[in-house]
Amino acid sequence: SLSKADLYGIQADALGLPCYRLDSDLQKIVNRLIETIKTSGSIEDKPLLDTLWLQLKAMNVDTVVAGCTELSILESSCLRAGLKFIDSNYALARASLHGIGISPLHRPLPLEGTLNANKISCE
């Protein structure tokens, strides 16, 4: 998994950007959310999601990097909670298009250009 490989965290560290790696309790929350999204296609446990956002904010995390396809559905909730959201699937698609010389016409990445996050959560 991306969280075990720590690909985003290693890169954040190399850039001098503090990166919070989820502890086992928060990782369990994320795993439950992923499983719920896989089985129902939606987020049924809103209090669990609120707990995740509140705990991340309490640790001064201001940006969430969602590294799992299922987590894309959390973007609007994350933004409503006052956190920035990076959908790694969308970023990968944009980078792939750019790599083959196609300029994507859709929404820009929230942190395009300079990375202005203070502390990110790499999920």
C-alpha positions as CSV (number, residue, x, y, z in Angstrom):
1,S,0.0,0.0,0.0
2,L,1.0,3.6,-0.4
3,S,0.9,4.2,3.3
4,K,3.3,1.3,3.9
5,A,5.7,2.4,1.1
6,D,5.5,6.0,2.4
7,L,6.2,7.4,-1.1
8,Y,4.5,10.8,-0.3
9,G,6.1,11.1,3.1
10,I,9.6,10.4,1.8
11,Q,9.2,13.1,-0.9
12,A,7.7,15.5,1.6
13,D,10.6,15.0,4.0
14,A,13.1,15.5,1.1
15,L,11.4,18.9,0.4
16,G,11.5,19.8,4.1
17,L,7.7,19.6,4.4
18,P,6.4,18.1,7.7
19,C,4.4,15.0,6.9
20,Y,2.2,13.3,9.5
21,R,2.1,9.6,9.0
22,L,-1.2,8.2,10.3
23,D,-0.9,6.3,13.6
24,S,-2.6,3.0,13.9
25,D,-5.9,4.4,15.2
26,L,-6.3,6.9,12.4
27,Q,-5.2,4.4,9.8
28,K,-8.0,2.1,11.1
29,I,-10.5,4.9,10.6
30,V,-9.2,5.4,7.0
31,N,-9.4,1.7,6.4
32,R,-13.0,1.6,7.7
33,L,-13.9,4.5,5.4
34,I,-12.3,2.8,2.4
35,E,-14.1,-0.4,3.1
36,T,-17.4,1.4,3.5
37,I,-16.9,3.3,0.2
38,K,-16.0,0.1,-1.6
39,T,-19.1,-1.7,-0.4
40,S,-21.7,1.1,-0.5
41,G,-20.3,3.7,-2.8
42,S,-20.8,6.4,-0.2
43,I,-19.8,7.5,3.3
44,E,-22.3,6.2,5.8
45,D,-20.4,6.9,9.0
46,K,-20.2,10.7,9.0
47,P,-19.2,10.9,12.7
48,L,-16.2,8.7,11.9
49,L,-15.2,11.0,9.1
50,D,-15.7,14.1,11.3
51,T,-13.4,12.4,13.9
52,L,-10.7,11.9,11.3
53,W,-10.8,15.6,10.2
54,L,-10.9,16.9,13.8
55,Q,-7.9,14.7,14.8
56,L,-5.9,15.8,11.8
57,K,-6.6,19.5,12.5
58,A,-5.7,19.0,16.1
59,M,-2.3,17.9,14.9
60,N,-1.9,21.0,12.8
61,V,-2.4,19.1,9.5
62,D,-3.7,21.5,6.9
63,T,-3.6,19.3,3.7
64,V,-4.7,15.7,3.1
65,V,-3.1,13.7,0.3
66,A,-5.5,11.0,-0.6
67,G,-3.5,8.1,-2.1
68,C,-6.4,5.6,-2.6
69,T,-8.9,5.7,-5.4
70,E,-11.8,5.3,-3.0
71,L,-10.8,8.3,-1.0
72,S,-11.6,10.8,-3.8
73,I,-15.1,10.9,-2.6
74,L,-13.9,12.6,0.6
75,E,-12.8,15.8,-1.1
76,S,-15.9,17.9,-0.4
77,S,-16.1,16.8,3.2
78,C,-12.4,17.5,3.7
79,L,-12.7,21.0,2.2
80,R,-15.8,21.7,4.4
81,A,-13.7,20.7,7.4
82,G,-11.2,23.4,6.5
83,L,-8.5,21.2,5.1
84,K,-6.9,21.2,1.7
85,F,-7.3,18.0,-0.4
86,I,-5.0,16.6,-2.9
87,D,-6.5,13.7,-4.9
88,S,-3.4,11.7,-6.0
89,N,-5.4,9.9,-8.7
90,Y,-6.3,13.3,-10.3
91,A,-2.7,14.5,-9.9
92,L,-1.4,11.3,-11.5
93,A,-3.8,11.7,-14.5
94,R,-2.7,15.4,-15.0
95,A,1.0,14.4,-14.8
96,S,0.4,11.6,-17.3
97,L,-1.3,13.9,-19.8
98,H,1.4,16.4,-19.3
99,G,4.0,13.7,-19.9
100,I,2.5,12.9,-23.3
101,G,2.2,16.6,-24.3
102,I,-1.5,17.1,-23.6
103,S,-2.5,20.1,-21.5
104,P,-5.4,19.1,-19.2
105,L,-8.4,21.4,-19.5
106,H,-10.1,20.6,-16.2
107,R,-9.8,22.0,-12.7
108,P,-6.3,23.0,-11.5
109,L,-4.6,21.1,-8.6
110,P,-5.2,23.0,-5.3
111,L,-1.5,23.4,-4.6
112,E,-0.3,23.8,-8.2
113,G,2.9,25.8,-8.4
114,T,4.5,26.3,-5.0
115,L,3.5,23.9,-2.3
116,N,2.0,26.1,0.4
117,A,1.0,23.5,2.9
118,N,2.3,23.7,6.5
119,K,1.8,20.1,7.4
120,I,0.3,17.3,5.3
121,S,-1.3,14.0,6.0
122,C,-0.2,11.3,3.6
123,E,-2.8,8.6,3.6
